[in-house]
């Protein structure tokens, strides 16, 4: 337990002392948000929205098997 506490404090102190690193982490988080939230809206439409459960199952089967 003491080892885990030392590891946590090591990282907490490291992030607290960052100056340039905070800016870089902000850029990384912004890029992840853009990739997963914004691009998903435009390039990955929800094909199963508005379909009943049997229709969803048929659509998934069709996409997986190509039948």
VEXDREN-2710 file (C-alpha; in Angstrom, 1 decimal):
% VEXDREN-2710
k/r/px/py/pz
1/UNK/0.0/0.0/0.0
2/UNK/2.9/2.4/0.8
3/UNK/4.4/1.7/-2.7
4/UNK/1.1/2.6/-4.4
5/UNK/0.9/5.8/-2.4
6/UNK/4.4/6.7/-3.4
7/UNK/3.7/6.1/-7.0
8/UNK/0.5/8.3/-6.9
9/UNK/2.3/11.1/-5.1
10/UNK/5.1/10.9/-7.7
11/UNK/2.7/11.5/-10.5
12/UNK/0.7/14.1/-8.7
13/UNK/3.8/16.1/-7.9
14/UNK/5.0/15.7/-11.5
15/UNK/1.8/17.0/-13.0
16/UNK/1.7/19.9/-10.4
17/UNK/5.2/21.0/-11.4
18/UNK/4.5/21.0/-15.2
19/UNK/4.5/24.2/-17.2
20/UNK/4.9/23.3/-20.8
21/UNK/3.5/19.8/-20.2
22/UNK/0.1/21.2/-19.2
23/UNK/-0.2/22.9/-22.6
24/UNK/0.8/19.7/-24.4
25/UNK/-1.7/17.6/-22.4
26/UNK/-4.4/20.2/-23.3
27/UNK/-3.5/19.8/-27.0
28/UNK/-3.6/16.0/-26.7
29/UNK/-7.0/16.1/-25.0
30/UNK/-8.4/18.5/-27.6
31/UNK/-7.2/16.3/-30.4
32/UNK/-8.8/13.2/-28.8
33/UNK/-12.1/15.1/-28.3
34/UNK/-12.0/16.1/-32.0
35/UNK/-11.3/12.6/-33.1
36/UNK/-13.9/10.8/-31.0
37/UNK/-16.7/13.3/-30.8
38/UNK/-16.7/15.6/-33.8
39/UNK/-15.4/13.2/-36.5
40/UNK/-17.8/10.5/-35.3
41/UNK/-20.8/12.8/-36.0
42/UNK/-19.8/13.4/-39.6
43/UNK/-18.2/10.1/-40.7
44/UNK/-19.9/7.4/-38.7
45/UNK/-23.7/7.8/-38.8
46/UNK/-25.9/5.7/-36.6
47/UNK/-27.2/3.1/-39.0
48/UNK/-29.3/1.3/-36.4
49/UNK/-31.3/4.4/-35.2
50/UNK/-35.0/4.1/-35.5
51/UNK/-35.0/0.3/-36.2
52/UNK/-36.7/-2.4/-34.2
53/UNK/-34.6/-5.1/-32.6
54/UNK/-35.2/-7.7/-35.3
55/UNK/-34.3/-5.1/-38.0
56/UNK/-31.2/-4.2/-36.1
57/UNK/-30.2/-7.8/-35.9
58/UNK/-30.8/-8.3/-39.6
59/UNK/-28.8/-5.2/-40.4
60/UNK/-25.8/-6.3/-38.3
61/UNK/-25.9/-9.8/-39.8
62/UNK/-25.9/-8.3/-43.3
63/UNK/-23.0/-6.1/-42.5
64/UNK/-20.9/-8.9/-40.9
65/UNK/-21.7/-11.6/-43.5
66/UNK/-22.3/-9.6/-46.6
67/UNK/-25.5/-11.6/-47.4
END
